[in-house]
Amino acid sequence: MYAEIKPGVYWVGAVDWNVRNFHGYTTKYGTTYNAYLIKSEKTVLVDTVKAGFEDELFGKLDALNVDRLDYLVVNHIEMDHAGSVRAVLERYPDVKIVTNVRGKNGLKEAYGIEHETIVVKTGDRLDVGKTLTFIETPMVHWPDSMATYVVEDKVLIPNDAFGEHFASHKRFDDEFSDEEMGVIFRENAKYYANIVLLYSKQVRKVLDDIQSLGIEIDVIAPSHGIIWRKRIPEIVKKYREWSEGVAEERIVIAYDTMWRHTERAVKEIVAGIEEVGVDYVIYRISVSDETEVMTDVMLSKGLIVGSPTLNRELFPSVASFLTYMKGLKPFNKVAAAFGSYGWSGEAVGRITEIFESLKFDVVGSVKFKFSCDDKREELRELGRNVAERVKG
């Protein structure tokens, strides 16, 4: 069923209840592929849905008696949003595409689509009975990304910004309980940490552009998850904080272990943290969801990573996580490293090198040969030092 957002503005997307992996990102609650219809003097579709879900899109358009489309706005060419562009063009061959120059080139490169296109840039307007204006948002999170704003209705359609992977038959934030919203805000943080974090500088610019353009917002209608109309100040504030590296006084301890020597050291580090009175969360990486670990890394000021040395290198699961984390470029972190070894002991140095490449505030490191018994006080001191820096 479609959902009316404002008079003449509708959600016509699709719900994917079953997806559990989204290009390596876990989606335990499924997701939605949100598309929006604007019916006025002209009829406009903003974005499409992932290929395979076009029947859901067309069913909603039929229910709204859409026998003609004048414009198809492509905010983003990624396959979960533009995967049905060709199907839309086949159904409505006279429609004109509206996108930016990178979007136009991307449609040709990714899909072989060359179609009559109106190329827009930030500040351009399109009169469809309602006024549409466009804001380019490059690298939030692809080069072609942009937002569409319905001026009279104060509806911002920002594609991937402000979204989360969450499937529901409910469409709007005010339809969920506070408890449910806690889950949704966590999923929003997870989405930011694992997809958008790398582009935080660009996010700050987009937030500044929206403010400088004097855009008033009654509704934020993203491309995934719920539509915001009650808690807009909250989600905008969170995006601002995440983009600026604001985090909680908490420490993530992420480690893995071969024969439990590295694992036993965690107990000593925790004892030091508890003396200072700082919150912490512990993940054994090989049995944890990397995307959940990454979410807590973003949300926390402190990070302590532990690894045994294997073949003069990091333990594979730790290497995998650190490679993943490095690509997302978290920032403003207090960090430390620890780990056991049998004869060479390179792992701790490898962790520190990665921290330094990310410009973390590296407090220290502790490595030990097999047992940590002789290093207990050093490990406790490491925990204390990180906690004091986080608290300070």
RODREN-674483 format. One record per residue (C-alpha): x, y, z; residue in one letter; chain; residue number from 1. Coordinates in pm, 1 decimal. Last residue first. Example, Ala and Ser with C-alpha at 12.3 -4.5 7.8 and 13.67 -1.06 7.14 Angstrom:
<<1367.0, -106.0, 714.0>, "S", "A", 2>
<<1230.0, -450.0, 780.0>, "A", "A", 1>
END
This chain:
<<3921.3, 1381.8, 3045.7>, "G", "A", 392>
<<3702.9, 1072.9, 3064.5>, "K", "A", 391>
<<3846.2, 921.3, 2748.4>, "V", "A", 390>
<<4201.3, 1009.8, 2852.4>, "R", "A", 389>
<<4141.6, 864.4, 3198.8>, "E", "A", 388>
<<3992.7, 548.6, 3048.9>, "A", "A", 387>
<<4284.3, 500.1, 2809.2>, "V", "A", 386>
<<4533.7, 545.5, 3092.4>, "N", "A", 385>
<<4348.1, 319.0, 3331.4>, "R", "A", 384>
<<4321.4, 36.0, 3077.7>, "G", "A", 383>
<<4691.9, 61.3, 2995.5>, "L", "A", 382>
<<4771.9, 72.2, 3367.7>, "E", "A", 381>
<<4576.9, -248.6, 3414.2>, "R", "A", 380>
<<4775.1, -405.6, 3130.8>, "L", "A", 379>
<<5103.2, -286.6, 3280.2>, "E", "A", 378>
<<4997.6, -425.3, 3618.0>, "E", "A", 377>
<<4919.0, -764.1, 3471.1>, "R", "A", 376>
<<5234.0, -789.2, 3263.4>, "K", "A", 375>
<<5413.6, -1076.2, 3434.8>, "D", "A", 374>
<<5102.0, -1293.7, 3426.9>, "D", "A", 373>
<<5027.2, -1209.8, 3063.5>, "C", "A", 372>
<<5103.7, -1562.6, 2948.7>, "S", "A", 371>
<<5249.2, -1643.4, 2604.7>, "F", "A", 370>
<<5518.9, -1378.5, 2560.6>, "K", "A", 369>
<<5365.4, -1040.9, 2634.3>, "F", "A", 368>
<<5274.5, -726.1, 2445.8>, "K", "A", 367>
<<5153.8, -398.3, 2592.4>, "V", "A", 366>
<<5069.9, -81.0, 2405.8>, "S", "A", 365>
<<5035.0, 291.7, 2465.4>, "G", "A", 364>
<<4811.8, 597.7, 2463.5>, "V", "A", 363>
<<4771.0, 629.6, 2088.5>, "V", "A", 362>
<<4567.8, 943.7, 2009.5>, "D", "A", 361>
<<4437.6, 829.4, 1671.5>, "F", "A", 360>
<<4580.3, 986.2, 1357.1>, "K", "A", 359>
<<4430.3, 717.6, 1132.4>, "L", "A", 358>
<<4778.6, 614.7, 1017.0>, "S", "A", 357>
<<4880.7, 611.4, 1384.2>, "E", "A", 356>
<<4608.8, 361.3, 1469.8>, "F", "A", 355>
<<4712.9, 141.3, 1178.8>, "I", "A", 354>
<<5076.4, 148.3, 1290.6>, "E", "A", 353>
<<4970.7, 67.4, 1647.4>, "T", "A", 352>
<<4787.6, -243.9, 1532.4>, "I", "A", 351>
<<5091.0, -360.4, 1333.6>, "R", "A", 350>
<<5315.2, -302.4, 1636.5>, "G", "A", 349>
<<5089.4, -520.3, 1849.9>, "V", "A", 348>
<<5096.2, -797.1, 1590.0>, "A", "A", 347>
<<5476.0, -821.1, 1545.9>, "E", "A", 346>
<<5548.6, -1046.9, 1843.4>, "G", "A", 345>
<<5832.6, -1276.4, 1726.6>, "S", "A", 344>
<<5858.8, -1585.3, 1949.6>, "W", "A", 343>
<<5531.7, -1700.4, 2105.1>, "G", "A", 342>
<<5317.2, -1390.4, 2103.2>, "Y", "A", 341>
<<5046.7, -1222.6, 2308.7>, "S", "A", 340>
<<4858.8, -900.0, 2247.5>, "G", "A", 339>
<<4788.0, -538.8, 2334.1>, "F", "A", 338>
<<4701.7, -213.4, 2160.7>, "A", "A", 337>
<<4581.8, 132.1, 2265.7>, "A", "A", 336>
<<4352.9, 403.2, 2133.4>, "A", "A", 335>
<<4189.5, 739.3, 2202.1>, "V", "A", 334>
<<3975.6, 819.0, 1898.6>, "K", "A", 333>
<<3901.0, 1146.6, 1718.7>, "N", "A", 332>
<<3851.5, 975.7, 1381.4>, "F", "A", 331>
<<3698.5, 675.5, 1209.8>, "P", "A", 330>
<<3839.0, 620.6, 859.6>, "K", "A", 329>
<<3590.1, 378.3, 699.2>, "L", "A", 328>
<<3868.3, 200.7, 507.4>, "G", "A", 327>
<<4071.9, 167.9, 826.7>, "K", "A", 326>
<<3782.3, -9.7, 996.7>, "M", "A", 325>
<<3759.2, -278.2, 728.3>, "Y", "A", 324>
<<4136.2, -332.6, 730.6>, "T", "A", 323>
<<4127.3, -341.7, 1111.1>, "L", "A", 322>
<<3848.6, -599.4, 1104.5>, "F", "A", 321>
<<4024.1, -826.9, 857.2>, "S", "A", 320>
<<4357.4, -804.7, 1038.3>, "A", "A", 319>
<<4182.3, -890.9, 1365.1>, "V", "A", 318>
<<4019.6, -1196.0, 1205.4>, "S", "A", 317>
<<4350.2, -1302.9, 1049.1>, "P", "A", 316>
<<4567.0, -1277.2, 1366.0>, "F", "A", 315>
<<4810.0, -998.7, 1289.4>, "L", "A", 314>
<<5144.3, -1085.6, 1135.4>, "E", "A", 313>
<<5472.6, -1261.8, 1205.6>, "R", "A", 312>
<<5315.3, -1595.4, 1110.7>, "N", "A", 311>
<<5049.5, -1545.9, 1378.3>, "L", "A", 310>
<<5090.5, -1279.9, 1647.5>, "T", "A", 309>
<<4810.9, -1264.0, 1903.6>, "P", "A", 308>
<<4575.2, -969.6, 1876.2>, "S", "A", 307>
<<4423.2, -703.1, 2098.2>, "G", "A", 306>
<<4251.9, -375.9, 2011.6>, "V", "A", 305>
<<4164.2, -98.5, 2256.6>, "I", "A", 304>
<<3933.1, 175.4, 2129.0>, "L", "A", 303>
<<3812.0, 485.6, 2315.4>, "G", "A", 302>
<<3573.9, 770.2, 2235.3>, "K", "A", 301>
<<3277.5, 548.4, 2154.7>, "S", "A", 300>
<<2991.9, 586.0, 1902.2>, "L", "A", 299>
<<3209.6, 523.6, 1596.6>, "M", "A", 298>
<<3374.7, 217.6, 1751.6>, "V", "A", 297>
<<3032.0, 98.7, 1865.3>, "D", "A", 296>
<<2905.2, 100.1, 1509.3>, "T", "A", 295>
<<3222.4, -69.0, 1386.4>, "M", "A", 294>
<<3167.9, -356.4, 1628.3>, "V", "A", 293>
<<2811.8, -393.1, 1499.5>, "E", "A", 292>
<<2937.7, -397.2, 1139.9>, "T", "A", 291>
<<3204.4, -651.1, 1228.6>, "E", "A", 290>
<<2941.6, -893.9, 1360.2>, "D", "A", 289>
<<3107.3, -1087.8, 1639.0>, "S", "A", 288>
<<3237.2, -1441.7, 1684.8>, "V", "A", 287>
<<3578.5, -1386.3, 1526.6>, "S", "A", 286>
<<3604.2, -1034.0, 1671.8>, "I", "A", 285>
<<3576.4, -1114.8, 2040.3>, "R", "A", 284>
<<3392.2, -798.8, 2135.0>, "Y", "A", 283>
<<3392.9, -618.1, 2469.1>, "I", "A", 282>
<<3198.2, -303.8, 2566.7>, "V", "A", 281>
<<3312.0, -32.7, 2806.2>, "Y", "A", 280>
<<3181.0, 235.9, 3042.4>, "D", "A", 279>
<<3431.0, 446.1, 3236.5>, "V", "A", 278>
<<3470.2, 437.0, 3614.1>, "G", "A", 277>
<<3842.5, 502.7, 3653.8>, "V", "A", 276>
<<3901.5, 182.2, 3852.3>, "E", "A", 275>
<<3672.0, 4.9, 3605.8>, "E", "A", 274>
<<3909.6, 80.1, 3317.3>, "I", "A", 273>
<<4202.3, -72.6, 3505.9>, "G", "A", 272>
<<4010.7, -390.3, 3587.1>, "A", "A", 271>
<<3899.1, -407.6, 3223.1>, "V", "A", 270>
<<4259.9, -414.0, 3107.8>, "I", "A", 269>
<<4332.9, -702.5, 3347.1>, "E", "A", 268>
<<4035.3, -907.3, 3229.9>, "K", "A", 267>
<<4125.5, -843.1, 2864.9>, "V", "A", 266>
<<4466.3, -1001.6, 2924.2>, "A", "A", 265>
<<4303.1, -1340.3, 2957.2>, "R", "A", 264>
<<4179.3, -1314.9, 2598.0>, "E", "A", 263>
<<4530.2, -1255.8, 2465.4>, "T", "A", 262>
<<4648.4, -1578.1, 2630.9>, "H", "A", 261>
<<4329.8, -1761.1, 2526.5>, "R", "A", 260>
<<4506.0, -2013.8, 2302.4>, "W", "A", 259>
<<4439.5, -1841.2, 1969.6>, "M", "A", 258>
<<4275.1, -1509.8, 2061.8>, "T", "A", 257>
<<4079.1, -1225.1, 1914.3>, "D", "A", 256>
<<4028.2, -869.7, 2027.1>, "Y", "A", 255>
<<3801.6, -567.3, 2030.5>, "A", "A", 254>
<<3775.8, -362.0, 2348.8>, "I", "A", 253>
<<3548.1, -65.7, 2281.1>, "V", "A", 252>
<<3574.6, 213.9, 2535.0>, "I", "A", 251>
<<3295.4, 449.2, 2643.7>, "R", "A", 250>
<<3262.2, 818.2, 2718.9>, "E", "A", 249>
<<3034.2, 882.3, 2422.1>, "E", "A", 248>
<<3129.3, 1025.2, 2084.3>, "A", "A", 247>
<<3135.6, 1351.4, 1885.1>, "V", "A", 246>
<<3331.6, 1284.4, 1566.3>, "G", "A", 245>
<<3203.8, 1588.8, 1378.7>, "E", "A", 244>
<<3004.6, 1386.6, 1124.0>, "S", "A", 243>
<<2858.8, 1175.8, 1402.8>, "W", "A", 242>
<<2751.6, 1486.4, 1594.8>, "E", "A", 241>
<<2589.8, 1655.3, 1293.5>, "R", "A", 240>
<<2417.5, 1335.2, 1190.5>, "Y", "A", 239>
<<2289.0, 1290.7, 1546.4>, "K", "A", 238>
<<2157.3, 1646.8, 1555.4>, "K", "A", 237>
<<1977.3, 1592.6, 1222.5>, "V", "A", 236>
<<1821.5, 1273.3, 1361.3>, "I", "A", 235>
<<1703.2, 1440.8, 1679.4>, "E", "A", 234>
<<1577.1, 1762.5, 1518.7>, "P", "A", 233>
<<1373.1, 1554.0, 1269.4>, "I", "A", 232>
<<1199.8, 1348.3, 1537.5>, "R", "A", 231>
<<838.8, 1410.6, 1435.3>, "K", "A", 230>
<<839.5, 1394.8, 1052.3>, "R", "A", 229>
<<1104.1, 1138.3, 959.7>, "W", "A", 228>
<<1026.3, 866.4, 703.7>, "I", "A", 227>
<<1146.3, 518.7, 799.3>, "I", "A", 226>
<<1394.0, 286.3, 634.3>, "G", "A", 225>
<<1596.5, 339.9, 319.3>, "H", "A", 224>
<<1582.7, 608.3, 48.7>, "S", "A", 223>
<<1525.9, 897.8, 285.1>, "P", "A", 222>
<<1207.4, 1107.6, 329.1>, "A", "A", 221>
<<1280.3, 1393.1, 568.9>, "I", "A", 220>
<<958.8, 1581.0, 645.9>, "V", "A", 219>
<<872.9, 1928.4, 777.9>, "D", "A", 218>
<<1203.1, 2083.9, 674.1>, "I", "A", 217>
<<1274.2, 2452.5, 619.3>, "E", "A", 216>
<<1560.3, 2517.3, 377.8>, "I", "A", 215>
<<1737.2, 2846.9, 438.1>, "G", "A", 214>
<<1997.6, 2779.3, 169.1>, "L", "A", 213>
<<2268.9, 2835.5, 429.6>, "S", "A", 212>
<<2124.1, 2568.6, 658.9>, "Q", "A", 211>
<<2092.1, 2308.0, 385.6>, "I", "A", 210>
<<2443.0, 2392.8, 266.9>, "D", "A", 209>
<<2583.6, 2354.3, 620.0>, "D", "A", 208>
<<2427.7, 2010.2, 654.2>, "L", "A", 207>
<<2566.6, 1920.2, 311.1>, "V", "A", 206>
<<2912.6, 2045.2, 409.2>, "K", "A", 205>
<<2909.4, 1846.2, 731.7>, "R", "A", 204>
<<2811.9, 1535.6, 536.9>, "V", "A", 203>
<<3100.3, 1594.9, 295.0>, "Q", "A", 202>
<<3348.4, 1597.4, 582.4>, "K", "A", 201>
<<3181.4, 1285.1, 722.1>, "S", "A", 200>
<<3240.0, 1089.3, 401.8>, "Y", "A", 199>
<<3419.6, 787.9, 551.7>, "L", "A", 198>
<<3143.0, 764.6, 811.3>, "L", "A", 197>
<<2868.3, 716.0, 549.2>, "V", "A", 196>
<<2847.8, 341.5, 491.2>, "I", "A", 195>
<<2943.8, 141.8, 801.2>, "N", "A", 194>
<<2920.7, 402.8, 1075.1>, "A", "A", 193>
<<2626.6, 589.0, 921.7>, "Y", "A", 192>
<<2419.2, 274.6, 867.7>, "Y", "A", 191>
<<2502.9, 146.0, 1215.1>, "K", "A", 190>
<<2403.6, 481.6, 1364.1>, "A", "A", 189>
<<2072.0, 459.3, 1181.1>, "N", "A", 188>
<<2030.3, 101.8, 1301.3>, "E", "A", 187>
<<2083.9, 222.2, 1658.8>, "R", "A", 186>
<<1828.9, 501.2, 1598.6>, "F", "A", 185>
<<1584.8, 237.1, 1473.7>, "I", "A", 184>
<<1633.2, 12.4, 1777.0>, "V", "A", 183>
<<1576.1, 303.5, 2015.9>, "G", "A", 182>
<<1278.6, 404.3, 1802.0>, "M", "A", 181>
<<1119.8, 68.7, 1877.9>, "E", "A", 180>
<<1150.3, 135.7, 2250.6>, "E", "A", 179>
<<1011.6, 487.5, 2209.3>, "D", "A", 178>
<<713.5, 338.9, 2026.9>, "S", "A", 177>
<<681.3, 368.8, 1650.0>, "F", "A", 176>
<<412.3, 541.2, 1441.5>, "E", "A", 175>
<<570.9, 883.9, 1495.9>, "D", "A", 174>
<<873.6, 779.7, 1289.6>, "D", "A", 173>
<<665.0, 724.2, 976.7>, "F", "A", 172>
<<625.3, 430.8, 735.6>, "R", "A", 171>
<<488.3, 136.1, 932.3>, "K", "A", 170>
<<475.5, -198.2, 748.1>, "H", "A", 169>
<<835.6, -237.8, 856.5>, "S", "A", 168>
<<1182.4, -314.5, 721.2>, "A", "A", 167>
<<1484.3, -136.5, 868.6>, "F", "A", 166>
<<1812.0, -57.4, 696.1>, "H", "A", 165>
<<1872.6, 303.7, 792.7>, "E", "A", 164>
<<1830.6, 642.2, 629.7>, "G", "A", 163>
<<1930.0, 998.1, 724.8>, "F", "A", 162>
<<2131.3, 1041.3, 400.5>, "A", "A", 161>
<<2082.2, 766.0, 142.3>, "D", "A", 160>
<<1839.1, 959.7, -83.9>, "N", "A", 159>
<<1792.6, 1312.6, 50.2>, "P", "A", 158>
<<1419.6, 1362.6, -19.4>, "I", "A", 157>
<<1344.5, 1679.2, 178.7>, "L", "A", 156>
<<976.9, 1770.9, 212.0>, "V", "A", 155>
<<895.7, 2133.2, 294.5>, "K", "A", 154>
<<555.6, 2097.5, 124.8>, "D", "A", 153>
<<582.9, 2414.2, -86.7>, "E", "A", 152>
<<953.8, 2361.4, -159.5>, "V", "A", 151>
<<969.6, 1993.0, -246.7>, "V", "A", 150>
<<1342.1, 1927.7, -200.0>, "Y", "A", 149>
<<1543.9, 1674.1, -399.6>, "T", "A", 148>
<<1880.3, 1549.5, -275.1>, "A", "A", 147>
<<2191.9, 1447.9, -466.6>, "M", "A", 146>
<<2436.1, 1158.4, -498.3>, "S", "A", 145>
<<2638.3, 1128.1, -819.8>, "D", "A", 144>
<<2982.4, 1094.3, -657.1>, "P", "A", 143>
<<2857.4, 821.3, -422.1>, "W", "A", 142>
<<2789.9, 842.1, -43.0>, "H", "A", 141>
<<2725.6, 1108.2, 46.1>, "V", "A", 140>
<<3023.6, 1139.3, -187.2>, "M", "A", 139>
<<2869.1, 1426.4, -384.4>, "P", "A", 138>
<<2561.2, 1583.8, -221.9>, "T", "A", 137>
<<2414.1, 1798.7, -500.4>, "E", "A", 136>
<<2111.4, 1992.0, -379.4>, "I", "A", 135>
<<1804.8, 2017.3, -600.8>, "F", "A", 134>
<<1488.5, 2224.4, -604.4>, "T", "A", 133>
<<1138.2, 2107.7, -684.8>, "L", "A", 132>
<<850.7, 2353.7, -696.5>, "T", "A", 131>
<<495.6, 2218.5, -697.7>, "K", "A", 130>
<<294.8, 2255.3, -1013.9>, "G", "A", 129>
<<590.2, 2076.0, -1176.7>, "V", "A", 128>
<<824.0, 2375.8, -1170.0>, "D", "A", 127>
<<1187.9, 2261.2, -1165.4>, "L", "A", 126>
<<1449.9, 2454.0, -974.5>, "R", "A", 125>
<<1830.0, 2464.2, -980.0>, "D", "A", 124>
<<2000.3, 2552.1, -650.7>, "G", "A", 123>
<<2259.7, 2275.5, -661.1>, "T", "A", 122>
<<2296.2, 2135.8, -1013.0>, "K", "A", 121>
<<2058.9, 1995.6, -1273.2>, "V", "A", 120>
<<2085.2, 1802.3, -1600.3>, "V", "A", 119>
<<1751.0, 1744.1, -1773.2>, "I", "A", 118>
<<1779.3, 1409.2, -1951.5>, "T", "A", 117>
<<1641.7, 1247.9, -2264.2>, "E", "A", 116>
<<1767.5, 891.4, -2245.7>, "H", "A", 115>
<<2096.6, 704.2, -2266.0>, "E", "A", 114>
<<2094.5, 403.5, -2034.2>, "I", "A", 113>
<<2383.0, 155.7, -2068.9>, "G", "A", 112>
<<2322.9, 50.0, -1708.8>, "Y", "A", 111>
<<2634.6, 136.4, -1509.9>, "A", "A", 110>
<<2820.0, 361.2, -1755.2>, "E", "A", 109>
<<2517.7, 528.8, -1912.9>, "K", "A", 108>
<<2334.0, 580.5, -1584.4>, "L", "A", 107>
<<2661.6, 701.8, -1433.1>, "G", "A", 106>
<<2711.9, 970.2, -1695.9>, "N", "A", 105>
<<2366.7, 1114.7, -1627.6>, "K", "A", 104>
<<2416.8, 1084.7, -1251.7>, "G", "A", 103>
<<2750.9, 1260.6, -1273.4>, "R", "A", 102>
<<2589.4, 1543.1, -1470.1>, "V", "A", 101>
<<2308.8, 1582.7, -1219.9>, "N", "A", 100>
<<1968.7, 1416.6, -1251.8>, "T", "A", 99>
<<1625.3, 1461.8, -1407.0>, "V", "A", 98>
<<1511.4, 1192.7, -1650.6>, "I", "A", 97>
<<1229.2, 1279.1, -1889.5>, "K", "A", 96>
<<933.1, 1042.3, -1923.5>, "V", "A", 95>
<<801.6, 969.9, -2273.7>, "D", "A", 94>
<<881.2, 595.0, -2256.8>, "P", "A", 93>
<<668.7, 534.1, -1944.7>, "Y", "A", 92>
<<661.3, 154.6, -1900.4>, "R", "A", 91>
<<993.9, 93.6, -2074.5>, "E", "A", 90>
<<1151.2, 390.9, -1900.1>, "L", "A", 89>
<<1028.4, 264.2, -1561.6>, "V", "A", 88>
<<1177.6, -81.7, -1631.6>, "A", "A", 87>
<<1508.6, 82.2, -1726.9>, "R", "A", 86>
<<1510.5, 284.2, -1405.1>, "V", "A", 85>
<<1441.6, -26.9, -1197.3>, "S", "A", 84>
<<1789.4, -74.5, -1050.2>, "G", "A", 83>
<<1820.8, 298.2, -986.6>, "A", "A", 82>
<<1770.5, 290.4, -610.6>, "H", "A", 81>
<<1912.6, -44.3, -492.3>, "D", "A", 80>
<<2146.7, -45.9, -792.1>, "M", "A", 79>
<<2328.3, 275.5, -710.4>, "E", "A", 78>
<<2245.2, 562.1, -949.1>, "I", "A", 77>
<<2150.9, 826.4, -691.5>, "H", "A", 76>
<<1899.8, 1113.1, -690.9>, "N", "A", 75>
<<1742.3, 1001.7, -1017.4>, "V", "A", 74>
<<1434.9, 1217.9, -1073.3>, "V", "A", 73>
<<1194.9, 1063.1, -1322.5>, "L", "A", 72>
<<978.2, 1328.7, -1487.6>, "Y", "A", 71>
<<652.5, 1345.7, -1681.2>, "D", "A", 70>
<<506.9, 1012.1, -1583.1>, "L", "A", 69>
<<178.3, 901.5, -1738.0>, "R", "A", 68>
<<-84.2, 641.9, -1646.4>, "D", "A", 67>
<<-49.2, 700.6, -1274.3>, "V", "A", 66>
<<-384.1, 598.8, -1129.3>, "N", "A", 65>
<<-262.4, 605.6, -766.9>, "L", "A", 64>
<<-327.8, 232.1, -731.3>, "A", "A", 63>
<<-139.6, 184.8, -1058.5>, "D", "A", 62>
<<161.6, 368.4, -916.5>, "L", "A", 61>
<<145.7, 145.6, -608.0>, "K", "A", 60>
<<139.9, -169.8, -818.9>, "G", "A", 59>
<<421.2, -31.5, -1032.6>, "F", "A", 58>
<<650.7, 2.0, -731.4>, "L", "A", 57>
<<567.5, -341.7, -596.0>, "E", "A", 56>
<<615.2, -489.0, -944.3>, "D", "A", 55>
<<953.3, -315.0, -964.0>, "E", "A", 54>
<<1087.7, -517.1, -671.4>, "F", "A", 53>
<<1314.5, -749.0, -871.5>, "G", "A", 52>
<<1554.6, -469.7, -957.1>, "A", "A", 51>
<<1600.4, -247.1, -651.9>, "K", "A", 50>
<<1358.2, 41.7, -637.5>, "V", "A", 49>
<<1304.5, 372.8, -817.4>, "T", "A", 48>
<<1407.3, 731.9, -747.4>, "D", "A", 47>
<<1180.0, 1037.3, -734.5>, "V", "A", 46>
<<878.7, 984.4, -960.2>, "L", "A", 45>
<<717.7, 1303.2, -1090.3>, "V", "A", 44>
<<371.5, 1377.4, -1226.7>, "T", "A", 43>
<<307.0, 1723.2, -1364.3>, "K", "A", 42>
<<31.8, 1967.4, -1267.5>, "E", "A", 41>
<<57.8, 1798.4, -926.8>, "S", "A", 40>
<<133.3, 1440.9, -828.9>, "K", "A", 39>
<<469.8, 1378.0, -663.4>, "I", "A", 38>
<<565.6, 1012.7, -623.5>, "L", "A", 37>
<<840.5, 886.2, -394.4>, "Y", "A", 36>
<<1065.2, 580.4, -397.5>, "A", "A", 35>
<<1199.7, 403.0, -90.0>, "N", "A", 34>
<<1382.4, 73.8, -111.9>, "Y", "A", 33>
<<1316.9, -77.3, 229.1>, "T", "A", 32>
<<1534.5, -290.0, 453.9>, "T", "A", 31>
<<1569.1, -618.0, 641.2>, "G", "A", 30>
<<1592.4, -617.2, 1021.0>, "Y", "A", 29>
<<1914.9, -820.4, 1044.5>, "K", "A", 28>
<<2082.8, -613.1, 775.3>, "T", "A", 27>
<<2450.3, -710.9, 792.0>, "T", "A", 26>
<<2684.2, -503.7, 575.3>, "Y", "A", 25>
<<2893.2, -706.4, 330.7>, "G", "A", 24>
<<2727.6, -564.3, 17.8>, "H", "A", 23>
<<2388.5, -564.6, 194.1>, "F", "A", 22>
<<2348.0, -890.9, 381.6>, "N", "A", 21>
<<2032.7, -1006.1, 556.8>, "R", "A", 20>
<<1769.4, -928.7, 292.8>, "V", "A", 19>
<<1439.8, -1094.2, 387.7>, "N", "A", 18>
<<1180.4, -826.9, 459.7>, "W", "A", 17>
<<1252.1, -619.4, 152.8>, "D", "A", 16>
<<984.8, -348.5, 154.7>, "V", "A", 15>
<<914.4, -155.7, -165.8>, "A", "A", 14>
<<860.8, 209.9, -253.0>, "G", "A", 13>
<<559.7, 423.1, -343.6>, "V", "A", 12>
<<573.4, 687.1, -68.0>, "W", "A", 11>
<<342.4, 970.5, -171.2>, "Y", "A", 10>
<<334.7, 1348.0, -221.6>, "V", "A", 9>
<<11.2, 1501.8, -358.5>, "G", "A", 8>
<<-111.9, 1616.2, -20.6>, "P", "A", 7>
<<177.3, 1542.0, 217.9>, "K", "A", 6>
<<330.3, 1204.8, 308.0>, "I", "A", 5>
<<57.9, 980.4, 167.0>, "E", "A", 4>
<<147.3, 611.4, 194.1>, "A", "A", 3>
<<126.1, 348.2, -81.3>, "Y", "A", 2>
<<0.0, 0.0, 0.0>, "M", "A", 1>
END
